[in-house]
Amino acid sequence: MKCPCGCGRTIELLVIQEAKPRWDIEVDADGLPSLIPSVWLTSGCKSHFWLKRGRVIWV
């Protein structure tokens, strides 16, 4: 996914069981995705956000 801050960075999140760190993705009945836990970039733009029901919630 592209970073929602607009910096243009591509964010790759691991969702397979064996990965560490790993994110869980849930899609609700309306097709809106949520990610658990939050996404926190430690370099570049240093964005920190949640994705809940298809919306970015900034920390």
C-alpha positions as CSV (number, residue, x, y, z in Angstrom):
1,M,0.0,0.0,0.0
2,K,1.1,3.6,-0.4
3,C,1.7,5.7,2.7
4,P,-1.4,7.7,3.4
5,C,0.6,10.8,4.3
6,G,1.3,11.4,0.6
7,C,5.1,10.9,0.7
8,G,4.8,8.2,-2.0
9,R,6.5,5.5,0.0
10,T,5.3,1.9,-0.6
11,I,4.5,0.1,2.6
12,E,4.8,-3.7,2.7
13,L,3.1,-5.4,5.6
14,L,3.5,-9.1,6.3
15,V,0.2,-10.9,7.0
16,I,1.4,-14.6,7.0
17,Q,1.2,-16.5,10.3
18,E,4.9,-17.2,10.5
19,A,6.0,-13.6,10.0
20,K,7.3,-11.4,12.8
21,P,6.2,-8.6,12.9
22,R,2.9,-9.5,11.4
23,W,-0.4,-7.7,10.8
24,D,-3.9,-9.1,10.8
25,I,-6.3,-7.8,8.2
26,E,-10.0,-8.0,8.6
27,V,-12.6,-7.1,6.0
28,D,-16.1,-6.2,7.3
29,A,-19.4,-7.0,5.6
30,D,-19.2,-3.7,3.6
31,G,-15.8,-4.7,2.2
32,L,-13.9,-2.2,4.4
33,P,-10.4,-3.3,5.6
34,S,-8.9,-2.9,9.1
35,L,-5.3,-3.6,10.1
36,I,-4.1,-4.8,13.6
37,P,-1.8,-3.5,15.0
38,S,-1.1,0.1,13.9
39,V,1.4,0.9,11.2
40,W,4.4,2.9,12.5
41,L,7.2,3.8,10.1
42,T,10.5,4.4,11.9
43,S,12.2,6.1,9.0
44,G,11.4,8.5,6.2
45,C,8.1,10.3,6.9
46,K,7.7,8.4,10.3
47,S,3.9,8.1,9.9
48,H,2.0,6.3,12.6
49,F,-1.6,5.3,11.9
50,W,-4.4,2.7,12.3
51,L,-6.5,1.5,9.4
52,K,-10.0,1.0,10.7
53,R,-13.0,0.3,8.4
54,G,-11.1,1.7,5.4
55,R,-10.2,4.9,7.1
56,V,-6.8,6.2,8.3
57,I,-6.7,7.2,11.9
58,W,-3.5,9.1,12.7
59,V,-1.8,8.6,16.0
